[in-house]
Amino acid sequence: MGQAFPKPGLRPFLATDIPLLEDILHTSIEELTAEDYSEDQQAAWAASVGDAEKLAARLGKQLTLVATIGSGPVGFASLRGDDHIDMLFVHPTAARQGVATALIDAMEKLAGGRGTAKLTVDASDTARPFFEKRGYTATLRNTIALGAEWLGNTTMQKTLAAPPTRETQ
């Protein structure tokens, strides 16, 4: 029988989270994407996010949630505008423990509550199976230039359930 993991908690992003979130992002890219991207591609991807100040500005402009187990952050996700999942990263030690699921469940509910009919994401090759299992469908294959490297990802889309109306409540 498998080990039961504690359910992750979710909370809003705080500016003081940046050092830990930056570590989650870089460690996730380095350790979880090796089967899909070369070391040079991983380095270019990590560098493209920029320094802590740029990451803080990016996440501060978006709806960003932090997943915690115990009191420590183990993942985060951000929603750009009302309809695009911009970032989703989970620390490798917390991978496959429901962290990404909790974050994206919350993002889908928040986006739906804002009246968003469809949610999109540019999923890395590593994340694509996760989003496919959640009902996202591929709409476009992308090739992104990051310095001297090229990375592939896939734009995916999911139609969200309509929020309940007064008549259906």
KEBA-594515 format. One record per residue (C-alpha): residue in one letter; residue number from 0; x, y, z. Coordinates in steps of 0.02 Angstrom, whole numbers. Example, Ala and Ser with C-alpha at 12.3 -4.5 7.8 and 13.67 -1.06 7.14 Angstrom:
<recs>
<sefi a; gupa 0; px 615; py -225; pz 390>;
<sefi s; gupa 1; px 684; py -53; pz 357>;
</recs>
This chain:
<recs>
<sefi m; gupa 0; px 0; py 0; pz 0>;
<sefi g; gupa 1; px 67; py 172; pz -46>;
<sefi q; gupa 2; px 113; py 308; pz 75>;
<sefi a; gupa 3; px -22; py 438; pz 107>;
<sefi f; gupa 4; px 39; py 614; pz 77>;
<sefi p; gupa 5; px -34; py 763; pz 169>;
<sefi k; gupa 6; px -153; py 865; pz 65>;
<sefi p; gupa 7; px -70; py 1027; pz 10>;
<sefi g; gupa 8; px -136; py 1191; pz 73>;
<sefi l; gupa 9; px -156; py 1340; pz -42>;
<sefi r; gupa 10; px -128; py 1523; pz -5>;
<sefi p; gupa 11; px -97; py 1685; pz -101>;
<sefi f; gupa 12; px 78; py 1729; pz -158>;
<sefi l; gupa 13; px 179; py 1844; pz -46>;
<sefi a; gupa 14; px 330; py 1944; pz -102>;
<sefi t; gupa 15; px 431; py 1858; pz 34>;
<sefi d; gupa 16; px 401; py 1691; pz -56>;
<sefi i; gupa 17; px 514; py 1736; pz -202>;
<sefi p; gupa 18; px 676; py 1650; pz -144>;
<sefi l; gupa 19; px 583; py 1487; pz -113>;
<sefi l; gupa 20; px 480; py 1498; pz -273>;
<sefi e; gupa 21; px 636; py 1536; pz -373>;
<sefi d; gupa 22; px 715; py 1379; pz -300>;
<sefi i; gupa 23; px 559; py 1276; pz -339>;
<sefi l; gupa 24; px 559; py 1339; pz -519>;
<sefi h; gupa 25; px 744; py 1304; pz -551>;
<sefi t; gupa 26; px 746; py 1136; pz -461>;
<sefi s; gupa 27; px 588; py 1081; pz -551>;
<sefi i; gupa 28; px 661; py 1124; pz -721>;
<sefi e; gupa 29; px 826; py 1040; pz -679>;
<sefi e; gupa 30; px 757; py 879; pz -604>;
<sefi l; gupa 31; px 586; py 849; pz -683>;
<sefi t; gupa 32; px 612; py 896; pz -866>;
<sefi a; gupa 33; px 772; py 799; pz -907>;
<sefi e; gupa 34; px 679; py 667; pz -1010>;
<sefi d; gupa 35; px 603; py 800; pz -1122>;
<sefi y; gupa 36; px 736; py 936; pz -1135>;
<sefi s; gupa 37; px 926; py 939; pz -1150>;
<sefi e; gupa 38; px 1036; py 1018; pz -1015>;
<sefi d; gupa 39; px 1064; py 1169; pz -1128>;
<sefi q; gupa 40; px 876; py 1188; pz -1155>;
<sefi q; gupa 41; px 845; py 1175; pz -968>;
<sefi a; gupa 42; px 976; py 1308; pz -932>;
<sefi a; gupa 43; px 902; py 1424; pz -1063>;
<sefi w; gupa 44; px 727; py 1397; pz -992>;
<sefi a; gupa 45; px 782; py 1434; pz -814>;
<sefi a; gupa 46; px 877; py 1589; pz -871>;
<sefi s; gupa 47; px 727; py 1652; pz -970>;
<sefi v; gupa 48; px 628; py 1678; pz -810>;
<sefi g; gupa 49; px 756; py 1807; pz -756>;
<sefi d; gupa 50; px 814; py 1853; pz -584>;
<sefi a; gupa 51; px 715; py 1859; pz -423>;
<sefi e; gupa 52; px 659; py 2038; pz -455>;
<sefi k; gupa 53; px 587; py 1995; pz -627>;
<sefi l; gupa 54; px 502; py 1840; pz -559>;
<sefi a; gupa 55; px 426; py 1941; pz -416>;
<sefi a; gupa 56; px 361; py 2071; pz -538>;
<sefi r; gupa 57; px 288; py 1937; pz -653>;
<sefi l; gupa 58; px 201; py 1841; pz -513>;
<sefi g; gupa 59; px 144; py 2001; pz -428>;
<sefi k; gupa 60; px 48; py 2054; pz -584>;
<sefi q; gupa 61; px -44; py 1888; pz -593>;
<sefi l; gupa 62; px -160; py 1788; pz -484>;
<sefi t; gupa 63; px -30; py 1676; pz -402>;
<sefi l; gupa 64; px -63; py 1535; pz -280>;
<sefi v; gupa 65; px 67; py 1447; pz -175>;
<sefi a; gupa 66; px 45; py 1265; pz -122>;
<sefi t; gupa 67; px 113; py 1217; pz 48>;
<sefi i; gupa 68; px 141; py 1055; pz 140>;
<sefi g; gupa 69; px 170; py 1089; pz 322>;
<sefi s; gupa 70; px 221; py 1271; pz 326>;
<sefi g; gupa 71; px 336; py 1269; pz 175>;
<sefi p; gupa 72; px 298; py 1309; pz -7>;
<sefi v; gupa 73; px 311; py 1158; pz -123>;
<sefi g; gupa 74; px 234; py 1229; pz -282>;
<sefi f; gupa 75; px 150; py 1377; pz -364>;
<sefi a; gupa 76; px 39; py 1422; pz -510>;
<sefi s; gupa 77; px -6; py 1587; pz -589>;
<sefi l; gupa 78; px -151; py 1646; pz -696>;
<sefi r; gupa 79; px -117; py 1783; pz -823>;
<sefi g; gupa 80; px -273; py 1882; pz -859>;
<sefi d; gupa 81; px -431; py 1783; pz -833>;
<sefi d; gupa 82; px -393; py 1639; pz -950>;
<sefi h; gupa 83; px -211; py 1585; pz -963>;
<sefi i; gupa 84; px -111; py 1477; pz -843>;
<sefi d; gupa 85; px 60; py 1559; pz -855>;
<sefi m; gupa 86; px 164; py 1458; pz -732>;
<sefi l; gupa 87; px 147; py 1292; pz -641>;
<sefi f; gupa 88; px 296; py 1222; pz -546>;
<sefi v; gupa 89; px 308; py 1090; pz -410>;
<sefi h; gupa 90; px 465; py 1047; pz -313>;
<sefi p; gupa 91; px 527; py 873; pz -361>;
<sefi t; gupa 92; px 512; py 812; pz -181>;
<sefi a; gupa 93; px 325; py 850; pz -189>;
<sefi a; gupa 94; px 294; py 788; pz -367>;
<sefi r; gupa 95; px 151; py 664; pz -389>;
<sefi q; gupa 96; px 77; py 707; pz -220>;
<sefi g; gupa 97; px -73; py 807; pz -281>;
<sefi v; gupa 98; px 11; py 978; pz -276>;
<sefi a; gupa 99; px -11; py 1020; pz -461>;
<sefi t; gupa 100; px -188; py 951; pz -456>;
<sefi a; gupa 101; px -235; py 1061; pz -307>;
<sefi l; gupa 102; px -160; py 1214; pz -390>;
<sefi i; gupa 103; px -245; py 1188; pz -558>;
<sefi d; gupa 104; px -411; py 1140; pz -477>;
<sefi a; gupa 105; px -406; py 1308; pz -389>;
<sefi m; gupa 106; px -355; py 1403; pz -546>;
<sefi e; gupa 107; px -497; py 1324; pz -644>;
<sefi k; gupa 108; px -623; py 1368; pz -508>;
<sefi l; gupa 109; px -559; py 1547; pz -493>;
<sefi a; gupa 110; px -559; py 1571; pz -682>;
<sefi g; gupa 111; px -733; py 1497; pz -696>;
<sefi g; gupa 112; px -793; py 1610; pz -556>;
<sefi r; gupa 113; px -730; py 1758; pz -656>;
<sefi g; gupa 114; px -839; py 1703; pz -801>;
<sefi t; gupa 115; px -700; py 1626; pz -905>;
<sefi a; gupa 116; px -767; py 1498; pz -1028>;
<sefi k; gupa 117; px -600; py 1427; pz -1087>;
<sefi l; gupa 118; px -432; py 1413; pz -1002>;
<sefi t; gupa 119; px -268; py 1398; pz -1098>;
<sefi v; gupa 120; px -92; py 1346; pz -1053>;
<sefi d; gupa 121; px 71; py 1331; pz -1149>;
<sefi a; gupa 122; px 118; py 1162; pz -1077>;
<sefi s; gupa 123; px 296; py 1099; pz -1077>;
<sefi d; gupa 124; px 322; py 926; pz -1149>;
<sefi t; gupa 125; px 342; py 868; pz -969>;
<sefi a; gupa 126; px 176; py 945; pz -912>;
<sefi r; gupa 127; px 74; py 899; pz -1066>;
<sefi p; gupa 128; px 17; py 727; pz -1002>;
<sefi f; gupa 129; px -41; py 806; pz -838>;
<sefi f; gupa 130; px -150; py 931; pz -931>;
<sefi e; gupa 131; px -215; py 800; pz -1053>;
<sefi k; gupa 132; px -276; py 696; pz -905>;
<sefi r; gupa 133; px -370; py 851; pz -844>;
<sefi g; gupa 134; px -464; py 870; pz -1009>;
<sefi y; gupa 135; px -354; py 998; pz -1096>;
<sefi t; gupa 136; px -335; py 973; pz -1283>;
<sefi a; gupa 137; px -189; py 1025; pz -1392>;
<sefi t; gupa 138; px -224; py 1169; pz -1509>;
<sefi l; gupa 139; px -50; py 1222; pz -1568>;
<sefi r; gupa 140; px 128; py 1158; pz -1562>;
<sefi n; gupa 141; px 253; py 1297; pz -1523>;
<sefi t; gupa 142; px 440; py 1316; pz -1542>;
<sefi i; gupa 143; px 513; py 1451; pz -1429>;
<sefi a; gupa 144; px 684; py 1530; pz -1454>;
<sefi l; gupa 145; px 775; py 1558; pz -1290>;
<sefi g; gupa 146; px 948; py 1626; pz -1327>;
<sefi a; gupa 147; px 1035; py 1497; pz -1435>;
<sefi e; gupa 148; px 913; py 1359; pz -1386>;
<sefi w; gupa 149; px 744; py 1308; pz -1453>;
<sefi l; gupa 150; px 612; py 1231; pz -1340>;
<sefi g; gupa 151; px 449; py 1150; pz -1388>;
<sefi n; gupa 152; px 285; py 1168; pz -1295>;
<sefi t; gupa 153; px 101; py 1146; pz -1337>;
<sefi t; gupa 154; px -39; py 1271; pz -1319>;
<sefi m; gupa 155; px -184; py 1177; pz -1239>;
<sefi q; gupa 156; px -361; py 1228; pz -1200>;
<sefi k; gupa 157; px -501; py 1171; pz -1086>;
<sefi t; gupa 158; px -682; py 1223; pz -1087>;
<sefi l; gupa 159; px -735; py 1259; pz -909>;
<sefi a; gupa 160; px -903; py 1211; pz -839>;
<sefi a; gupa 161; px -1024; py 1354; pz -834>;
<sefi p; gupa 162; px -1048; py 1423; pz -659>;
<sefi p; gupa 163; px -1216; py 1380; pz -582>;
<sefi t; gupa 164; px -1355; py 1504; pz -615>;
<sefi r; gupa 165; px -1491; py 1551; pz -491>;
<sefi e; gupa 166; px -1608; py 1433; pz -580>;
<sefi t; gupa 167; px -1490; py 1283; pz -558>;
<sefi q; gupa 168; px -1445; py 1316; pz -376>;
</recs>
